[in-house]
Amino acid sequence: MASKRRLFGTDGIRGKANTEPMTAGLALRLGQAAGLWFTHGTRRHRVVIGKDTRLSGYMIEPALTAGFIAAGMDVVLVGPLPTPAIAMLTRSLRADLGVMVSASHNPFEDNGIKLFGPDGYKLSDATEAEIEALMDADLAPRMAAPARLGRASRLEDAAGRYIEAVKSSFPRSLRLGGLKIVVDCANGAAYRVAPTVLWELGAEVVAVGDAPDGFNINRGCGSTVPDLVCAEVRRHGADLGLSLDGDADRLIVSDEQGNIIDGDQLLALIAHSWAQAGRLAGGGVAATVMSNLGLERFLAGKGIVLHRTQVGDRYVMERMRQLGLNVGGEQSGHIILPDYATTGDGLLAALQLLAVLVEEGRPASEVVRLFDPLPQVLKNVRYSGRSPLHAPRVKRAIEAAEASLAATGRLLIRRSGTEPLVRVMAEGEDDALVLRVVDALCVEIAAAAAEMAQAAD
């Protein structure tokens, strides 16, 4: 039985570049172990490796490449492309494995490694645990003989393949002519493909965050800084703003007035639109525990069930596959549409929204805001060492918070899967009460964390 995962979190392995665990040595070891795991028989095996625009990609990509080659796998390098492009290319090239080097919405100092199986889906927790166990073993005797080493090559038309795949999801009878669209590429993986897709479909495109230099990915731009796209929409008098993150698997939108539209509203729009068209599979939508209660109530009013999962788009996709659903995602902007892709894709989600805008001929502010979200507050408490959530004072504070919200709201406390943070979220009909509850909990968690750190010293 595989050991518990230590390196892999909710979205691959992630950390500060050139420090443990995100080192060239780990990338080499991971390439060797994953290469062995996905190699069966004597045929040639293939892995696709993509990355975003971080400086450290130049360190991690070749280390992974060396590891896979040592394990006997051929490597196909595609350069900077969105995460969903890697999932798509893994399937279309009949590769055994896909790898994306990216830390998504994190700053340039961080990096990460995500793995996709031959079906284009992210690996299960169990498979990741098995690969970790291999990394701890003596791999030297299992490495390829000199004549069986892999080769590396570059796929020159990778971006074009992805662009055409994304465009094919947009109804052939529609065009984006007459629409001015601002697209914030986060100085990340979609800095070329996102503006190209929109322009080729007929839109007037204003691109920002499209000049990566290795350091500026997500810096003051992207889906975690939606104020930029909102301001650019107002400045240019645009019809819509699209804000992607560093690896373009999530999307936050601005309407023509410069108001933010989050992933919950996008889920509501797509689910409702597809249900009306008879396209919604399984009679439901999958989303995480973070999605607003307003979304759940809106969908219920349309006869659509909201199935909640733990945080992480991989868990949303697992639930979708279990229940046969074709719409799912996260409030943060991961929108998963398996009719077209095996993972979240910001560009695909944007085209579904744009199709509704074009068909209805109304402004985004009227089309996309389908429900009023309940007041929701999310705050983070950073800690060092062990999690403070098991401290008695924190448990008492959580019980008191749940009692104060009673039946009018919802409380969610969880550890981040990628950073040493405790995330505190509450929502309810009384916004002042929600804020008080979150603030009080954050104070208790921070105090408990400080006590534990002092005791450890």
C-alpha positions in Angstrom: 0.0 0.0 0.0 1.3 3.4 -0.9 2.4 5.8 1.9 0.6 9.0 2.5 1.4 11.9 0.2 4.0 14.3 1.5 5.0 16.3 -1.5 1.8 16.4 -3.5 -0.9 18.9 -2.4 -4.3 19.7 -3.8 -2.7 20.8 -7.1 0.6 19.0 -7.6 3.9 19.8 -5.9 4.5 23.4 -5.1 7.0 25.6 -3.3 9.5 28.4 -3.5 11.8 27.8 -6.4 15.3 26.5 -5.8 14.5 25.6 -2.2 13.0 22.3 -0.9 10.9 20.8 -2.2 10.9 22.8 -5.5 14.5 22.0 -6.5 16.2 20.7 -9.7 17.1 17.5 -7.7 13.5 16.8 -6.8 12.3 17.5 -10.4 15.0 15.0 -11.7 13.8 12.4 -9.1 10.2 13.0 -9.9 10.9 12.5 -13.6 12.6 9.3 -13.0 9.9 7.9 -10.7 6.9 9.1 -12.8 8.7 7.8 -15.9 9.0 4.4 -14.4 5.5 4.4 -13.1 4.0 5.1 -16.6 6.4 2.8 -18.5 5.0 -0.6 -19.3 6.5 -3.1 -21.8 9.1 -2.4 -24.4 7.3 0.1 -26.6 8.5 3.8 -26.7 6.8 5.9 -24.1 6.1 9.7 -24.4 5.7 12.6 -21.9 4.5 16.1 -22.8 6.1 18.9 -20.7 4.7 22.5 -20.7 5.4 25.5 -18.4 4.3 29.0 -17.7 6.6 32.0 -17.9 8.5 31.9 -14.5 12.2 32.2 -14.6 12.6 29.0 -12.6 10.9 27.1 -15.4 14.3 27.1 -17.1 15.6 25.1 -14.1 12.7 22.7 -13.5 11.9 21.8 -17.1 15.3 20.5 -18.1 15.6 18.6 -14.7 12.3 16.9 -15.4 13.4 16.2 -19.0 16.6 14.5 -17.7 14.7 12.4 -15.3 12.2 11.1 -17.9 15.0 10.5 -20.4 16.9 8.5 -17.8 13.7 6.4 -17.2 13.6 5.7 -21.0 10.7 8.1 -21.9 10.7 10.4 -25.0 10.0 14.0 -24.0 7.9 16.4 -26.1 8.6 20.1 -25.0 5.9 22.6 -25.9 7.1 25.7 -24.0 4.8 28.3 -22.3 1.2 27.1 -22.7 -1.9 27.0 -20.4 -2.3 24.0 -18.2 -5.4 22.8 -20.1 -3.4 22.8 -23.3 -1.0 20.3 -21.7 -4.0 18.1 -20.7 -5.3 18.3 -24.2 -2.0 17.6 -25.9 -1.3 14.6 -23.7 -4.4 13.0 -25.1 -4.1 14.2 -28.7 -0.5 13.1 -28.9 -1.3 9.7 -27.2 1.3 10.5 -24.6 1.6 8.4 -21.4 1.9 11.4 -19.2 1.6 15.2 -19.2 3.5 17.6 -17.0 2.8 21.3 -16.3 5.5 23.4 -14.6 3.5 26.2 -12.9 2.5 27.6 -9.6 -0.8 28.9 -11.1 -1.7 32.2 -9.4 1.3 32.4 -7.1 4.1 35.0 -7.5 7.2 34.2 -9.7 9.3 33.1 -6.7 7.1 30.0 -6.5 6.8 27.1 -8.9 5.0 23.8 -9.1 4.6 20.6 -11.0 1.3 19.1 -12.0 0.9 15.7 -13.6 -1.8 14.4 -16.0 -2.4 10.8 -16.9 -2.8 9.6 -20.5 -6.5 10.4 -20.4 -5.7 14.0 -19.7 -7.1 14.0 -16.1 -5.1 14.9 -13.1 -3.7 11.9 -11.2 -5.5 10.5 -8.3 -4.2 10.9 -4.7 -3.4 7.1 -4.7 -1.3 7.4 -7.9 0.6 10.4 -6.6 1.3 8.5 -3.3 2.7 5.6 -5.3 5.0 7.9 -7.3 6.2 9.5 -4.1 7.0 6.0 -2.7 9.0 5.3 -5.9 11.0 8.5 -5.3 12.1 7.3 -2.0 13.3 3.9 -3.4 16.6 3.0 -5.0 15.9 3.8 -8.7 19.4 3.3 -10.1 19.0 -0.4 -11.0 15.8 0.4 -12.9 17.0 3.2 -15.0 17.1 2.7 -18.8 20.1 1.1 -20.4 22.2 3.4 -22.7 20.5 2.2 -25.8 17.0 2.7 -24.3 17.4 6.3 -23.1 14.7 8.6 -24.2 15.0 11.6 -26.6 13.8 15.1 -26.3 12.1 17.1 -29.1 10.1 20.3 -29.4 6.6 20.5 -30.8 6.5 23.7 -32.9 2.8 23.8 -33.6 1.6 23.1 -30.0 0.1 26.6 -29.6 -1.8 26.3 -32.9 -3.2 23.0 -31.9 -4.6 24.4 -28.7 -5.9 27.5 -30.3 -7.9 25.5 -32.8 -9.2 23.2 -30.1 -10.5 26.1 -28.0 -12.1 27.8 -31.0 -13.9 24.7 -31.9 -15.9 25.0 -28.7 -17.5 28.2 -29.9 -20.7 27.8 -31.9 -19.9 27.9 -35.6 -22.9 30.2 -36.3 -21.6 32.9 -34.0 -18.9 35.5 -34.2 -17.4 38.0 -31.8 -17.5 40.9 -34.3 -18.6 44.2 -32.7 -17.4 43.2 -29.2 -14.4 44.9 -27.5 -12.8 42.6 -25.0 -10.1 43.3 -22.5 -8.0 40.1 -21.7 -5.6 40.1 -18.8 -3.1 37.3 -19.5 -1.4 37.7 -16.0 2.0 37.8 -17.9 1.6 34.1 -17.8 1.1 31.0 -20.0 -1.7 32.4 -22.1 0.0 35.6 -23.1 0.0 34.6 -26.8 -2.9 32.2 -27.2 -5.6 34.1 -25.4 -5.5 37.3 -27.4 -5.2 35.2 -30.6 -8.3 33.1 -29.9 -10.4 36.1 -29.3 -9.1 38.0 -32.3 -9.5 35.1 -34.7 -13.2 34.8 -33.6 -13.7 38.4 -34.6 -13.3 40.5 -31.4 -11.5 43.8 -31.0 -8.9 42.8 -28.4 -7.2 44.9 -25.7 -4.5 42.7 -24.2 -2.8 43.5 -20.9 -0.4 41.4 -18.8 0.9 40.1 -22.1 4.6 40.9 -21.7 6.2 38.3 -19.5 9.8 38.8 -18.4 10.2 35.8 -16.0 9.5 37.9 -12.9 6.1 39.6 -13.5 3.7 36.7 -13.7 0.7 37.5 -11.6 2.3 40.7 -10.4 -0.4 43.3 -10.1 -2.4 41.4 -12.7 -4.3 38.2 -13.3 -7.4 36.7 -11.8 -6.3 37.3 -8.2 -6.0 41.1 -9.0 -9.3 41.6 -10.9 -9.2 45.4 -10.2 -6.9 45.7 -13.1 -9.2 44.2 -15.8 -12.1 46.1 -14.3 -10.2 49.4 -14.6 -9.1 48.6 -18.2 -12.7 47.8 -19.2 -13.8 51.2 -18.0 -10.9 53.0 -19.5 -11.4 51.4 -23.0 -15.2 51.3 -22.9 -15.0 47.6 -23.5 -18.0 45.2 -23.5 -16.3 42.6 -21.3 -13.1 41.9 -19.4 -11.4 38.5 -19.0 -8.8 37.9 -16.3 -6.8 34.7 -16.4 -4.3 33.4 -13.9 -0.7 32.4 -14.5 -1.5 29.1 -16.1 -4.8 30.2 -17.5 -6.9 27.4 -15.9 -9.1 29.9 -14.1 -11.1 32.9 -15.1 -12.6 36.0 -13.4 -14.7 38.4 -15.5 -15.5 42.1 -15.5 -18.8 43.3 -16.9 -19.0 46.4 -19.1 -19.4 48.6 -15.9 -16.2 47.3 -14.3 -18.0 45.0 -11.8 -16.4 41.6 -10.9 -18.1 38.4 -11.9 -16.7 35.4 -10.1 -16.7 31.7 -10.8 -20.0 31.1 -9.0 -21.8 33.5 -11.4 -20.1 31.8 -14.4 -21.3 28.4 -13.1 -24.8 29.7 -12.7 -24.8 31.1 -16.3 -23.4 28.1 -18.0 -25.5 25.6 -16.0 -28.7 27.6 -16.6 -27.9 28.1 -20.3 -27.0 24.5 -20.9 -30.1 23.3 -19.0 -32.4 25.4 -21.2 -30.7 23.9 -24.3 -31.0 20.4 -22.9 -27.2 20.0 -22.7 -26.8 19.8 -18.9 -25.9 16.3 -17.9 -26.8 14.6 -14.7 -29.2 17.4 -13.6 -26.6 19.0 -11.4 -23.4 21.0 -11.0 -20.3 20.2 -8.9 -18.6 22.9 -6.9 -16.6 23.1 -3.7 -17.6 24.0 -0.2 -16.4 27.6 -0.9 -19.2 28.3 -3.4 -21.7 30.8 -2.2 -25.0 29.7 -0.7 -26.7 32.1 -3.2 -25.5 29.8 -6.1 -27.0 26.8 -4.4 -30.3 28.5 -3.9 -30.4 29.8 -7.5 -29.7 26.4 -9.0 -32.3 24.8 -6.7 -34.8 27.2 -8.0 -34.1 26.0 -11.5 -34.3 22.3 -10.5 -30.5 21.9 -10.6 -28.7 20.1 -7.7 -25.4 21.6 -6.4 -23.0 18.8 -5.4 -20.3 20.2 -3.1 -16.8 18.8 -2.8 -13.6 19.6 -0.8 -11.5 22.5 -2.2 -9.5 21.7 -5.3 -10.6 21.4 -8.9 -9.3 17.8 -9.0 -12.0 16.8 -6.5 -14.6 18.7 -8.4 -13.7 16.7 -11.5 -13.7 13.4 -9.6 -17.3 14.1 -8.4 -18.3 15.1 -11.9 -17.0 11.8 -13.3 -18.7 9.8 -10.5 -22.1 11.5 -11.2 -21.9 12.0 -14.9 -22.0 15.8 -14.7 -20.6 18.2 -17.4 -20.5 21.5 -15.6 -18.5 22.1 -12.4 -15.9 24.4 -10.9 -14.8 26.7 -8.2 -15.7 30.2 -7.0 -12.1 31.2 -7.7 -12.8 30.7 -11.4 -11.8 27.2 -12.3 -14.6 26.2 -14.6 -14.6 22.5 -15.8 -16.5 21.6 -18.9 -15.6 17.9 -19.8 -17.5 18.1 -23.0 -14.5 20.1 -24.2 -11.6 19.6 -21.7 -10.4 17.4 -18.9 -9.5 20.2 -16.5 -10.3 23.8 -15.8 -9.8 26.1 -18.8 -10.3 29.9 -18.5 -10.5 30.4 -22.3 -13.1 27.7 -22.8 -15.2 29.2 -20.0 -14.9 32.6 -21.5 -16.2 31.4 -24.9 -19.2 29.8 -23.2 -20.0 33.2 -21.6 -19.4 35.1 -24.8 -21.7 32.7 -26.8 -24.6 33.7 -24.4 -23.7 37.4 -24.8 -23.8 37.2 -28.5 -27.0 35.2 -28.7 -28.9 37.4 -26.3 -27.5 40.7 -27.6 -27.6 42.2 -24.1 -24.8 43.7 -21.9 -22.8 41.5 -19.6 -24.2 43.2 -16.5 -27.7 42.0 -17.5 -26.7 38.5 -18.7 -24.1 37.2 -16.2 -25.3 38.3 -12.8 -28.0 35.7 -12.2 -28.2 35.8 -8.4 -27.3 38.0 -5.4 -24.6 36.3 -3.4 -24.9 36.1 0.3 -22.4 38.2 2.3 -19.3 36.1 2.4 -16.0 36.9 4.2 -12.8 34.9 3.7 -9.6 35.7 5.6 -6.3 33.8 6.0 -4.1 33.3 9.1 -0.5 32.3 8.4 1.2 30.0 10.8 4.5 28.1 11.2 5.0 24.6 12.4 2.0 22.5 13.3 -1.6 23.6 12.4 -3.3 25.5 15.2 -6.7 24.1 14.4 -6.4 21.4 17.0 -5.8 23.8 19.8 -8.6 23.7 22.5 -9.1 27.5 22.3 -9.6 27.3 18.6 -12.1 24.5 18.9 -14.1 26.5 21.4 -14.1 29.5 19.2 -15.3 27.5 16.2 -18.2 26.1 18.3 -19.2 29.6 19.4 -19.0 30.9 15.8 -21.2 28.1 14.5 -23.7 28.8 17.2 -23.9 32.5 16.4 -24.5 31.8 12.7 -27.1 29.2 13.5 -29.3 28.4 10.5 -28.8 31.7 8.7 -25.3 31.1 7.5 -22.4 28.8 7.0 -18.9 28.5 8.4 -15.9 26.8 6.8 -12.4 26.5 8.4 -9.7 24.6 6.5 -6.0 24.5 6.0 -4.6 25.5 2.6 -3.3 22.7 0.5 -0.5 24.7 -0.9 0.6 27.2 1.8 0.9 27.3 5.6 -2.4 29.1 6.0 -5.7 28.5 7.8 -8.5 29.8 5.7 -11.6 31.2 7.6 -14.7 31.6 5.6 -18.2 32.5 6.8 -21.4 33.6 5.0 -24.9 34.5 6.0 -27.7 36.9 5.6 -26.2 39.4 8.2 -23.0 40.8 6.8 -22.0 42.5 10.0 -22.3 39.2 11.9 -20.4 37.4 9.3 -17.5 39.8 9.6 -17.5 39.7 13.4 -17.4 35.9 13.3 -14.5 35.7 10.9 -12.5 38.4 12.7 -13.0 36.8 16.1 -11.9 33.4 14.7 -8.8 34.8 13.1 -7.7 36.4 16.4 -8.1 33.0 18.2 -6.3 31.1 15.5 -3.4 33.6 15.3 -3.1 33.5 19.1 -3.0 29.7 19.2 -0.4 29.7 16.4 1.8 32.1 18.4 1.5 30.0 21.5 2.4 26.8 19.7 5.4 28.5 18.0 6.6 29.8 21.3 6.3 26.4 22.9 8.2 24.8 20.1 11.1 27.2 20.6 
